[in-house]
Amino acid sequence: MSNTLQNLQSAMLASHGIGAAEAAHLMSLSPSAVHIDRALTNLAVQYNNREYIADSVLPVLSVKHRSDKIFAFPVTTMQEISASAAASPRGMPGEVKYDITSNLTYSVSDYALMDFVSNDEIANADAPLQPKIYAQDIVMNFLMLAREQRVANVAFNSANYGSNTAALSGADRWDVPTSDPIQKIEDAIEACFVRPNTMVIGAQVWIKLRNHPRVLQYILSRATTTMGDVPLRVNEQLFAEAFGLDNVVIGRAKYNSAREGASASSDYLWGKSTALIRVEKTPSPRATRTFGYTFRFGTMETREIVDNLRGVRGGVFIKTSHSDSEFVIGGATTGFLYTTCVS
């Protein structure tokens, strides 16, 4: 700045009673002097859970009643060898013998959660906050996480697989480089009467399995697949194709395993197991062969219930509810479970 301009500026400030010290302060304003902090209008932080896989493991099947029986043909029906040779040109063919049972009975349980949103919250919320929408999202997440846990407890429960289960230990575990998970998976598939089409695996196991030396050799040693060139890393699609499966679903959901009031401790919900199961998302009305379903009476619904008694101006309850039964149908006939797959 030239001396002439500086002198002119000083004279103008002096005419308003502003000295040199005050002028220097005005010419070097800090950011805090020209801006008052307030909430961003285009961002709010929310930590959503990892993707849920419950619907891929026990697909939802709508039912008309809260409880009912399920007709079932014993698995031996399709395994018995009958004498089918005709006795003579005029002889009568032999008759097949089979039975049908209705021993399977489901009964749904009710699940519901809610949150209260006051009219004051709604009226005073700054953008981008939308209290009712956030309440609905958070309540839904609580319900979905609880359902994820119930399905995990069914799919990774060795009691649901009869003799088709094994706990891996020592050198057989898949975080041991000399183990053979390829053979274990093939053995599990062949142990089932109905061939599994889905592998359900905990994230902790998948991290080790996808990097296991034998898996890398088995899958990445080829140049191309039906999906194109082999990528640098093993993914779910490549793994499924290698074993003739339709899907590989990974349980990545996490939950707070600490007691209420204690510091949060994030842990994997699905644990260290791997299940090979048959999943039929749309069963035939005449017959199905699947590991299990989630029978749902009605729908998962959210309701807004006005309550004018609370607070000064009342508000609304955001309530979400559903009625489910996580039900095992095929069990050992359609699945095999490995537990403690990694240390």
Secondary structure, 3 states (H helix, E strand, C coil): CCHHHHHHHHHHHHCCCCCHHHHHHHCCCCHHHHCCCCCCCCCCCCCCCCCCCHHHHCCEEEECCCEEEEEECCHHHHCCCCCCCCCCCCCCCCCCCCCCEEEEEEECEEEEEEEEEEHHHHHHCCCCCCHHHHHHHHHHHHHHHHHHHHHHHHHCCHHHHCCCEEECCHHHCCCCCCCCHHHHHHHHHHHCCCCCCEEEEEHHHHHHHCCCHHHHHHHHCCCEECCEECCCCCCHHHHHHHCCCCEEEEECCEEECCCCCCCCCEEECCCCCEEEECCCCCCCCCCCCCCEEEEEEEEEEEEEEEECCCCCCCEEEEEEEEEEEEEECCHHHCEEEEECCCC
